[in-house]
Amino acid sequence: MRVSVLDPGNHTWNLQISNDLTSWYDFQTIKVHNGSFATNLHILENTPRSFYRLTFDPALQTGAGSTNQALLLPVTPDNYALPSLPAHFLTPQVRAQDNTPPNNPVTDRGATLGRVLFYDKRLSANHTTSCASCHQQAHGFSDPRRFSIGFLGGETGRNSMGLTNAKYYQQGHFFWDERLLTLEEQVLEPIQNEVEMGLTLAELVTKISAEYYYAELFTLAFGDALVTTDRISRALAQFIRSIISTESKFDIGRAENFSNFTPEENQGRQIFNGQGRCATCHGTDNFVPDNVFNNGLENPYTDPGVGAITGRQQDLGKFKVPSLRNIALTGPYMHDGRLETLEDVVEFYDSEVVNHPNLAPQLRNNNRPRRLNLSEAEKRALVAFMNTLTDPTLATDPKYSDPFNYGE
């Protein structure tokens, strides 16, 4: 028999057993660590009929628990600090994109702490939402929903951008409208957002300080158990910077002149770099550009994008160009998730770009939206190439997964 406990308050529960619903006996103590816990009860055949109930005992709520019970972390921390990078990630052009500040290099212990924080629902006001709720590993650390759902059920105003290779977004270019300068600043904003997670920074520090296992994790990461907003942001930023995709079919083929590609994938690569002009916006071999563009989704724009931050007319409708890493996993697409599939994206850029005074020059021809006029076979080839940017190991790598113990 399976017993599941859903408890955003992360309490300790007493599972009791009875044969007659009158006399109850303590059977098992269940500690909820991150909103839910499940356990299997092994019941022998030919035993008397039994009844079970959960009871709340205030006396069980005091005292520290075991870090090993709450978190499924390896004894030796995973390697986050020294990833093995292919040669095309070591070029001056790609290295120059690295936004790691001198005072916050990625460390194994720091990123481990960041990983726990990333998945911890205590970072929201009612313990229902974590960073990972809107940045899911299986979806390239993005959200498969058009708009993410906040801690009270409200929707965000934009689609959650994938976090893969966020280390290579240059300083001053965070969020769709690029309103923040550093990743360390960026990670704190959703926590304080009234729709997303709903905490003040003071409340955040109080909640994290009260959790017994964070004393050990902060000490390992920073030398002592002091919890501060700065340390929380630094640890989260370290974990996010460690999420690097380097094992896609493209990465493997890059060193072999793409001999591992099918003819269709190679055709798509040529279109991406040539007729399709995709590379003019999506840049280097790590596919993390340093640009904002108006890409002609609509006129007028219902969301002013960068223009709302700068107040300049020429910035209306401009948005950050996201990474194409794991693009097949990160749909729906665009800042508002209006396009469901990669096929929809290709169709849009082929023939549906809308004219706008701020339309990117790369999408113009004679002051009108450029039409690619791709054949159906060429469109399929372009999608096939983009699928080669998927890194299946990243979507399942245990060191990026939820570390909390949810039971059996």
C-alpha positions in Angstrom: 0.0 0.0 0.0 1.3 3.5 -0.9 0.8 6.4 1.4 1.3 9.9 -0.1 1.4 13.1 1.9 1.0 16.5 0.4 2.1 19.2 2.8 3.4 22.6 1.7 4.3 23.3 5.3 6.9 20.5 5.4 5.8 19.1 8.8 6.5 15.8 10.5 3.5 13.4 10.6 2.8 10.4 12.7 1.4 7.4 10.7 -0.8 5.3 13.0 -2.4 1.9 12.6 -5.6 0.3 14.0 -7.5 -2.9 13.6 -10.8 -1.6 15.0 -10.7 2.2 14.5 -10.7 2.6 18.3 -7.3 1.8 19.5 -4.5 3.4 17.5 -0.8 2.7 17.6 2.2 4.6 16.2 3.5 2.9 13.1 5.9 5.2 11.3 7.1 8.8 11.4 7.0 10.7 8.1 8.9 13.9 7.5 7.9 16.0 4.5 10.9 17.8 3.0 9.7 19.8 0.0 5.9 19.7 -0.2 5.3 16.0 -0.6 6.5 12.6 0.5 5.4 9.0 -0.3 6.2 5.7 1.2 5.2 2.1 0.5 3.8 0.0 3.3 4.6 -3.7 3.0 1.6 -5.6 4.3 1.9 -9.3 4.7 -0.8 -11.6 3.4 -3.4 -13.1 5.8 -2.9 -10.3 8.3 -5.9 -8.8 10.1 -7.6 -5.9 8.4 -5.9 -2.6 9.3 -6.7 1.1 9.1 -4.2 3.9 8.9 -4.3 7.6 9.7 -1.9 10.5 9.9 -1.8 12.6 13.0 -0.1 15.9 13.8 2.0 16.0 16.9 3.5 19.4 17.8 6.2 17.7 19.7 7.5 16.1 16.5 8.0 19.5 14.9 11.0 20.6 17.1 14.6 19.7 16.7 16.8 19.4 13.6 16.5 16.5 11.3 19.1 14.8 9.1 20.5 16.4 6.0 20.9 13.0 4.5 17.3 12.3 5.0 16.1 15.5 3.4 18.5 15.7 0.5 19.8 13.0 -1.9 23.2 14.5 -2.4 26.4 12.6 -3.2 29.1 12.4 -0.4 31.6 13.9 -2.8 30.0 16.9 -4.5 29.4 16.8 -8.2 31.8 18.6 -10.6 30.3 21.9 -11.4 33.5 24.1 -11.3 35.6 22.4 -14.0 33.3 21.2 -16.9 35.0 19.5 -19.9 34.4 21.9 -22.7 34.9 21.2 -26.4 37.3 23.2 -28.4 34.7 25.5 -30.0 33.7 26.7 -26.5 37.3 27.7 -25.9 37.6 30.3 -28.6 38.2 33.9 -27.7 34.7 34.8 -29.1 32.9 32.4 -26.8 35.2 33.0 -23.8 34.4 36.8 -24.1 30.7 36.0 -23.5 31.3 34.4 -20.1 29.5 36.6 -17.5 31.1 35.0 -14.4 32.2 37.8 -12.1 35.6 37.6 -10.4 33.9 37.5 -6.9 31.6 34.6 -7.7 33.3 31.8 -9.6 31.4 28.5 -9.8 32.5 26.1 -7.1 31.3 22.6 -6.5 29.9 23.4 -3.0 28.4 26.7 -4.1 26.6 25.2 -7.0 25.4 22.3 -4.9 23.8 24.9 -2.5 22.4 26.7 -5.5 20.9 23.5 -6.8 19.1 22.9 -3.5 17.8 26.5 -3.4 16.7 26.2 -7.1 14.4 23.3 -6.2 13.3 24.5 -2.8 9.6 25.6 -2.7 10.3 27.6 0.5 11.5 30.3 -1.8 7.8 31.1 -2.4 5.4 32.6 0.1 3.2 29.6 0.4 5.8 26.8 -0.2 4.2 25.8 -3.6 6.6 27.2 -6.2 10.4 26.9 -6.8 12.7 28.2 -9.5 12.4 24.8 -11.1 8.6 25.1 -11.3 9.1 27.5 -14.2 12.5 26.2 -15.3 12.1 22.5 -15.8 15.2 20.3 -16.5 13.3 18.1 -18.9 12.4 21.2 -21.0 15.8 22.7 -21.2 15.2 24.6 -17.9 12.2 26.4 -19.5 8.5 26.1 -19.0 6.3 24.0 -21.5 3.4 26.3 -20.7 2.9 29.5 -22.6 2.9 31.5 -19.4 4.2 30.2 -16.0 1.9 29.8 -13.0 2.8 31.7 -9.9 2.4 30.8 -6.2 -1.2 31.9 -6.1 -2.2 30.6 -9.5 -1.7 33.8 -11.4 0.0 33.8 -14.8 3.3 35.5 -15.6 3.3 38.1 -18.4 6.0 36.4 -20.5 7.2 32.9 -21.4 9.9 31.5 -19.1 13.2 31.6 -21.0 15.4 28.5 -20.9 18.5 28.7 -18.7 20.8 26.5 -20.7 24.2 28.3 -21.3 23.0 31.4 -19.4 26.7 31.7 -18.4 27.3 33.1 -21.9 24.7 35.9 -21.8 26.9 39.0 -21.6 26.6 41.3 -18.5 23.7 43.7 -18.7 21.5 41.4 -20.7 19.1 39.5 -18.4 15.4 38.9 -18.8 13.5 39.3 -22.1 13.8 43.1 -21.8 17.4 43.0 -20.6 16.5 45.2 -17.6 19.1 43.7 -15.2 22.9 43.8 -15.3 23.9 40.5 -13.7 22.7 37.0 -13.1 23.2 37.6 -9.4 20.5 40.3 -9.6 18.3 38.4 -11.9 17.9 35.3 -9.7 16.4 37.4 -6.9 13.7 39.2 -8.9 11.3 36.2 -9.4 11.4 35.5 -5.7 10.2 39.0 -4.9 7.7 39.2 -7.8 4.1 39.4 -6.5 2.8 36.9 -9.1 5.7 34.4 -9.2 6.9 33.7 -5.7 5.8 36.6 -3.4 8.6 36.9 -0.8 10.5 39.8 0.5 14.2 39.3 0.8 14.0 39.6 4.6 11.4 36.8 4.6 13.6 34.7 2.3 16.6 35.0 4.6 14.4 34.1 7.7 12.9 31.0 6.0 16.2 29.7 4.7 17.9 30.3 8.1 15.3 28.3 9.9 15.9 25.1 7.8 18.4 22.9 9.6 20.3 21.5 6.6 21.1 24.9 5.1 23.5 25.6 8.0 25.7 22.7 6.7 25.3 23.7 3.0 26.1 27.4 3.6 29.1 26.4 5.7 30.5 24.1 3.0 29.9 26.8 0.3 31.0 30.0 2.2 32.9 28.9 5.3 30.1 29.6 7.9 26.4 29.1 8.3 25.4 32.8 7.9 22.5 33.1 5.5 22.4 36.4 3.5 20.6 37.6 0.4 24.0 38.0 -1.3 25.0 34.4 -0.6 21.6 33.1 -1.8 22.0 35.0 -5.1 25.6 33.9 -5.5 24.8 30.3 -5.0 21.8 30.3 -7.3 23.9 32.1 -10.0 26.6 29.5 -9.6 24.2 26.6 -10.2 22.6 28.3 -13.2 26.1 29.1 -14.7 27.0 25.4 -14.4 24.1 24.4 -16.7 26.2 24.1 -19.8 25.1 22.1 -22.9 28.1 20.6 -24.8 27.0 17.1 -25.8 24.5 17.7 -28.6 24.8 16.1 -32.0 26.0 19.5 -33.2 28.8 19.6 -30.7 29.9 16.1 -31.6 29.8 16.9 -35.3 31.6 20.3 -34.9 34.9 18.5 -34.4 34.2 16.0 -37.3 33.1 18.5 -40.0 29.6 17.3 -39.3 30.1 13.8 -40.7 27.6 12.5 -38.2 24.8 14.6 -39.7 22.2 13.3 -42.1 22.0 14.9 -45.5 18.8 16.7 -44.3 20.6 18.0 -41.2 23.5 19.3 -43.2 21.1 21.0 -45.6 19.4 22.6 -42.7 22.8 23.8 -41.3 23.6 25.4 -44.7 20.2 27.1 -44.7 20.7 28.3 -41.1 24.1 29.9 -42.0 23.1 31.0 -45.5 19.7 31.5 -47.2 17.8 31.5 -43.9 20.1 34.2 -42.4 19.4 32.6 -38.9 23.1 32.9 -37.9 23.0 36.7 -38.3 21.0 36.9 -35.1 21.8 33.6 -33.4 25.6 34.0 -33.5 28.4 31.8 -32.3 28.8 28.1 -31.9 27.3 28.2 -28.5 24.2 29.8 -30.0 23.9 32.4 -27.3 23.7 35.8 -29.1 24.2 39.2 -27.6 21.4 41.1 -29.3 17.9 42.6 -28.8 15.7 42.7 -31.9 12.2 43.6 -33.0 11.4 40.4 -35.0 8.1 41.5 -36.4 5.6 39.5 -34.4 3.0 42.3 -34.5 2.4 46.0 -35.1 1.7 47.6 -32.7 3.3 45.5 -30.0 1.1 44.7 -27.0 4.3 44.3 -24.9 6.8 47.1 -25.5 9.7 45.0 -24.4 13.0 46.9 -24.1 11.1 50.1 -25.0 9.4 50.0 -21.6 12.7 50.0 -19.9 14.5 52.7 -22.0 11.5 54.8 -22.8 12.8 55.2 -26.4 10.5 54.8 -29.3 13.2 53.0 -31.3 13.3 50.2 -28.7 9.5 49.4 -28.8 8.9 45.7 -29.6 12.6 44.7 -29.1 13.3 41.6 -27.0 16.4 39.6 -26.1 17.4 36.9 -28.6 17.4 33.7 -26.6 19.8 30.8 -26.9 19.0 28.1 -29.4 20.6 25.4 -27.2 18.0 22.6 -26.6 15.6 24.6 -28.6 13.5 21.5 -29.4 12.8 21.1 -25.7 12.0 24.7 -24.9 8.7 25.4 -26.7 6.5 27.3 -26.9 8.5 30.0 -28.5 8.8 33.8 -28.5 8.6 36.1 -25.5 4.9 35.4 -25.2 5.0 31.7 -26.2 2.6 32.3 -29.2 4.3 29.8 -31.5 3.9 26.2 -30.3 6.4 24.3 -32.5 9.7 24.8 -34.4 7.7 24.3 -37.6 5.6 27.3 -36.6 8.8 29.3 -35.9 10.2 28.5 -39.3 6.9 29.3 -41.0 6.8 32.6 -39.2 10.3 33.7 -40.4 9.7 32.3 -43.8 6.5 34.3 -44.7 4.7 35.9 -41.7 7.0 38.6 -40.3 5.0 41.8 -39.8 6.4 45.2 -40.9 7.3 47.6 -38.0 9.3 50.8 -37.8 11.8 49.0 -35.5 11.9 45.7 -37.4 15.5 44.3 -37.3 17.5 45.1 -40.5 18.3 41.4 -40.8 14.6 40.8 -41.4 14.2 43.6 -43.9 14.5 43.8 -47.7 13.8 47.1 -49.5 12.2 48.4 -46.3 9.7 45.5 -46.2 9.8 42.2 -44.3 12.2 39.8 -46.0 10.6 36.6 -47.3 12.7 33.5 -47.3 10.6 31.5 -49.7 11.8 28.2 -48.5 10.4 25.0 -49.9 8.7 22.5 -47.7 11.7 20.3 -47.8 14.0 23.2 -46.9 11.8 24.0 -43.9 11.9 20.5 -42.7 15.7 20.5 -43.1 16.0 23.7 -41.0 14.0 22.1 -38.2 16.1 18.9 -38.5 19.2 21.1 -38.0 17.8 22.8 -35.0 17.0 19.4 -33.5 20.8 18.7 -33.5 21.2 21.3 -30.9 19.4 19.1 -28.3 21.7 17.7 -25.6 19.8 14.7 -24.2 22.3 14.3 -21.3 21.5 17.7 -19.9 17.8 17.0 -19.7 18.4 14.0 -17.5 21.8 14.6 -15.8 21.4 13.8 -12.0 23.6 16.7 -10.9 21.0 19.1 -12.3 18.0 17.3 -10.9 15.8 17.8 -7.9 17.8 16.8 -4.8 15.0 16.5 -2.4 13.9 13.2 -0.9 10.3 12.6 -1.8 10.3 9.0 -0.5 9.8 5.8 -2.4 
